[in-house]
Amino acid sequence: MTECWSRDLLESDRRYFEAGAELVPIPGAVIAVLPGAANLAAGSVVQRIDAEAAAADAEAWISLVEEALRDLGVPRARLYLDDPHPHPALDAALRARGYRPRAEHGFTKAAASSEGFEIELVPADDERSWSVRRELMDRQNRGVDGHPIDADLWIELERRKHAAGYMRPYLIRAGGRIAGAVCAARCGALLRMKNLVVDADFRRRGVATATAIRFAGIAREEGLEATGCYALAGEPGLVIYPRAGYGAAGVQTEWVRELG
């Protein structure tokens, strides 16, 4: 069952980038680019990569990818490799080209009761709620994906992915105040927790942990088997999600290079 959840978790990330985006097939991969938002890291990614095919002539394949991205007006190359089996030739070629790798650790948790936690998830798809989310993002030093953030462009991205039917936005309320924001998306048997951000005034107060636990309850209420999320290497999520009862569910690697 856990293997099935891991597949759903991985697919949920692919669908996130593809929701509302233009899909450009290239040999061995697909580029998902969100028109008008390519300056955001989340606005353009190269994914569904056939790593074995790419590794056959890694330098030529990377050049092909970068040429395609430049033709689309994308300022950075952001590639996602999800094959659990390493491809040394491809990894070495990416490093030689100046790409930086960063691991994203997947976590899943079986659907379960989530009563007794003092947070409330409030559906947030009206204009006032989007404005609150925008102000929240404007106070962040960087985006939830660890990359530089433009609050206006980020909210536009979230709105378009919501309009495409991929995800539902929520505000997190604690003690009668807005403590953060998060989104939910269904993929197979899994409820994906996406774009979790906690306001600075509420950090280290258990809000992220309580939100992660609450998602297991929402999954149960919606008849799903599990919930899941990703955490960046070196970030608090690596501690928060296990604390909330989540178990490891695979790793994908993001490779990034500014094209200049």
C-alpha positions as CSV (number, residue, x, y, z in Angstrom):
1,M,0.0,0.0,0.0
2,T,2.8,2.4,0.9
3,E,4.3,1.9,-2.6
4,C,1.0,2.9,-4.2
5,W,0.9,6.0,-2.0
6,S,4.4,6.9,-3.1
7,R,3.4,6.7,-6.7
8,D,0.4,8.9,-6.1
9,L,2.6,11.4,-4.3
10,L,5.0,11.6,-7.1
11,E,2.2,11.9,-9.7
12,S,0.6,14.7,-7.6
13,D,3.7,16.8,-8.0
14,R,3.7,16.3,-11.8
15,R,0.1,17.3,-12.0
16,Y,0.7,20.4,-9.9
17,F,3.3,21.7,-12.4
18,E,1.1,20.7,-15.3
19,A,-2.2,22.3,-14.0
20,G,-3.0,25.3,-16.1
21,A,0.4,25.0,-17.9
22,E,1.5,24.7,-21.5
23,L,3.0,21.2,-22.0
24,V,5.9,21.0,-24.4
25,P,7.1,17.5,-25.2
26,I,10.8,17.1,-25.9
27,P,12.8,13.9,-26.3
28,G,12.9,12.1,-23.0
29,A,10.9,14.6,-21.0
30,V,8.0,17.1,-20.8
31,I,8.4,20.9,-20.1
32,A,5.5,22.3,-18.1
33,V,5.5,26.1,-18.4
34,L,2.8,28.4,-17.1
35,P,2.5,31.3,-19.5
36,G,3.3,34.7,-17.9
37,A,4.7,33.0,-14.8
38,A,8.0,31.5,-16.1
39,N,10.1,33.8,-13.9
40,L,8.8,31.8,-10.9
41,A,10.7,28.6,-10.2
42,A,7.3,26.8,-10.0
43,G,6.3,28.4,-13.3
44,S,8.5,26.2,-15.5
45,V,9.9,22.7,-14.9
46,V,11.3,19.8,-16.9
47,Q,9.7,16.5,-15.6
48,R,8.6,13.0,-16.5
49,I,12.2,12.5,-17.5
50,D,13.4,9.2,-19.0
51,A,16.7,9.2,-17.1
52,E,18.0,6.2,-18.9
53,A,17.4,7.7,-22.3
54,A,18.8,11.1,-21.2
55,A,22.0,9.5,-19.8
56,A,22.7,7.8,-23.2
57,D,24.1,11.1,-24.5
58,A,23.8,13.3,-21.4
59,E,25.6,16.4,-22.7
60,A,23.6,16.5,-25.9
61,W,20.4,16.0,-24.0
62,I,21.0,18.8,-21.6
63,S,21.9,21.1,-24.4
64,L,18.6,20.2,-26.1
65,V,16.7,20.9,-22.9
66,E,18.3,24.3,-22.4
67,E,17.7,25.3,-26.0
68,A,14.0,24.4,-25.6
69,L,13.8,26.4,-22.4
70,R,15.4,29.5,-24.0
71,D,13.0,29.3,-26.9
72,L,10.2,29.5,-24.3
73,G,11.7,32.5,-22.6
74,V,12.4,30.6,-19.4
75,P,15.3,32.1,-17.3
76,R,16.3,29.0,-15.4
77,A,16.5,25.3,-16.0
78,R,14.7,23.3,-13.3
79,L,14.8,19.5,-13.8
80,Y,13.1,16.8,-11.7
81,L,14.6,13.3,-11.6
82,D,12.5,10.8,-9.8
83,D,14.1,7.5,-10.8
84,P,15.2,5.7,-7.6
85,H,18.2,4.2,-9.5
86,P,21.0,6.7,-10.0
87,H,22.4,7.5,-13.5
88,P,26.0,8.5,-12.8
89,A,26.6,9.8,-16.4
90,L,23.6,12.1,-16.3
91,D,24.4,13.3,-12.8
92,A,28.0,14.0,-13.7
93,A,27.0,15.9,-16.8
94,L,24.5,18.0,-14.9
95,R,27.2,18.9,-12.3
96,A,29.7,19.7,-15.0
97,R,27.2,22.1,-16.6
98,G,26.8,24.0,-13.3
99,Y,23.5,22.4,-12.1
100,R,22.9,22.3,-8.3
101,P,21.0,19.2,-6.9
102,R,18.6,19.4,-4.0
103,A,16.7,16.4,-2.6
104,E,13.0,16.6,-1.9
105,H,11.9,13.9,0.6
106,G,8.4,12.4,0.2
107,F,6.2,11.5,3.2
108,T,2.9,9.8,3.5
109,K,0.5,9.0,6.3
110,A,-2.6,6.7,6.4
111,A,-5.9,8.5,6.7
112,A,-6.9,8.8,10.3
113,S,-9.0,10.8,12.8
114,S,-7.6,14.3,13.5
115,E,-9.8,15.6,16.3
116,G,-8.5,17.6,19.2
117,F,-6.1,19.9,17.4
118,E,-6.6,23.6,17.8
119,I,-6.4,24.8,14.2
120,E,-9.1,25.3,11.6
121,L,-8.7,25.0,7.8
122,V,-10.9,27.6,6.2
123,P,-11.7,27.3,2.5
124,A,-10.2,30.4,0.8
125,D,-11.1,31.0,-2.8
126,D,-12.8,34.4,-2.6
127,E,-11.2,37.7,-3.4
128,R,-10.6,38.6,0.3
129,S,-9.0,35.3,1.0
130,W,-6.6,35.6,-2.0
131,S,-5.7,39.1,-0.7
132,V,-4.9,37.6,2.7
133,R,-2.8,34.9,1.1
134,R,-0.9,37.5,-0.9
135,E,-0.1,39.6,2.2
136,L,1.1,36.4,3.9
137,M,3.4,35.5,1.0
138,D,4.7,39.1,0.8
139,R,6.0,38.7,4.4
140,Q,8.1,35.6,3.5
141,N,11.8,35.7,2.7
142,R,11.4,33.0,0.0
143,G,8.8,30.8,-1.5
144,V,7.6,27.5,-0.1
145,D,9.8,25.8,-2.7
146,G,12.9,27.5,-1.4
147,H,13.3,29.8,-4.4
148,P,12.9,33.6,-4.5
149,I,9.3,34.8,-4.3
150,D,7.2,37.4,-6.0
151,A,4.0,37.5,-4.0
152,D,1.7,38.8,-6.8
153,L,3.0,36.3,-9.3
154,W,2.8,33.5,-6.7
155,I,-0.8,34.1,-6.0
156,E,-1.6,34.4,-9.7
157,L,0.1,30.9,-10.1
158,E,-2.0,29.4,-7.3
159,R,-5.2,31.0,-8.6
160,R,-4.6,29.5,-12.0
161,K,-3.9,26.1,-10.7
162,H,-7.1,26.3,-8.6
163,A,-9.1,27.4,-11.6
164,A,-7.6,24.5,-13.6
165,G,-9.3,22.2,-11.0
166,Y,-6.1,20.9,-9.4
167,M,-6.1,22.2,-5.9
168,R,-8.2,23.8,-3.1
169,P,-6.8,26.7,-1.2
170,Y,-7.2,27.0,2.6
171,L,-6.3,29.6,5.3
172,I,-5.1,28.2,8.6
173,R,-6.7,29.7,11.6
174,A,-5.3,29.3,15.1
175,G,-6.6,31.2,18.2
176,G,-9.0,33.2,16.1
177,R,-6.1,34.6,13.9
178,I,-4.8,33.6,10.4
179,A,-1.7,31.6,11.1
180,G,-0.8,30.4,7.6
181,A,-2.1,28.9,4.3
182,V,-2.1,25.6,2.6
183,C,-3.6,23.8,-0.4
184,A,-5.1,20.4,-0.9
185,A,-5.2,18.2,-4.1
186,R,-6.5,14.7,-4.7
187,C,-4.4,12.3,-6.7
188,G,-5.4,8.6,-6.9
189,A,-5.9,7.4,-3.3
190,L,-3.9,10.2,-1.8
191,L,-4.7,13.8,-0.6
192,R,-1.7,15.9,-1.3
193,M,-0.7,18.7,1.1
194,K,0.8,21.5,-1.0
195,N,2.2,25.0,-0.5
196,L,2.1,25.0,3.3
197,V,3.3,28.3,4.7
198,V,3.1,29.4,8.4
199,D,3.3,33.1,9.3
200,A,6.3,34.1,11.3
201,D,4.3,35.0,14.4
202,F,3.1,31.4,14.6
203,R,6.2,29.4,13.9
204,R,7.5,26.9,16.5
205,R,4.0,26.7,18.0
206,G,2.9,23.4,16.4
207,V,0.8,24.9,13.6
208,A,2.6,23.0,10.8
209,T,2.4,19.7,12.7
210,A,-1.3,20.2,13.5
211,T,-2.0,21.0,9.9
212,A,-0.2,17.9,8.7
213,I,-2.3,15.8,11.2
214,R,-5.5,17.5,10.1
215,F,-4.8,16.5,6.5
216,A,-5.0,12.9,7.5
217,G,-8.4,13.6,8.9
218,I,-9.5,15.3,5.7
219,A,-8.3,12.3,3.7
220,R,-10.4,10.0,5.9
221,E,-13.5,12.3,5.5
222,E,-13.1,12.2,1.7
223,G,-12.8,8.5,1.6
224,L,-9.1,8.5,0.6
225,E,-6.4,6.1,1.9
226,A,-3.6,8.5,2.8
227,T,-2.2,12.0,2.7
228,G,1.3,13.0,1.6
229,C,3.7,15.9,1.0
230,Y,7.4,16.7,0.2
231,A,10.0,18.4,2.4
232,L,13.2,20.0,1.2
233,A,16.5,18.7,2.4
234,G,17.7,20.6,5.4
235,E,14.3,22.2,6.0
236,P,12.0,21.9,9.1
237,G,9.6,19.6,7.3
238,L,12.0,16.7,7.7
239,V,11.3,16.9,11.5
240,I,7.7,18.1,11.4
241,Y,6.2,15.4,9.2
242,P,7.6,12.4,11.1
243,R,6.5,14.1,14.3
244,A,3.0,14.2,12.8
245,G,3.1,10.4,12.1
246,Y,4.2,10.5,8.4
247,G,6.6,7.9,7.0
248,A,9.3,8.2,4.4
249,A,8.0,7.7,0.8
250,G,10.9,8.2,-1.6
251,V,13.1,11.0,-2.8
252,Q,13.1,13.1,-5.9
253,T,16.0,15.4,-6.9
254,E,15.6,18.9,-8.3
255,W,18.5,20.1,-10.5
256,V,18.7,23.9,-11.1
257,R,20.8,26.2,-13.2
258,E,20.2,29.8,-14.2
259,L,20.4,30.1,-17.9
260,G,21.6,33.7,-18.0
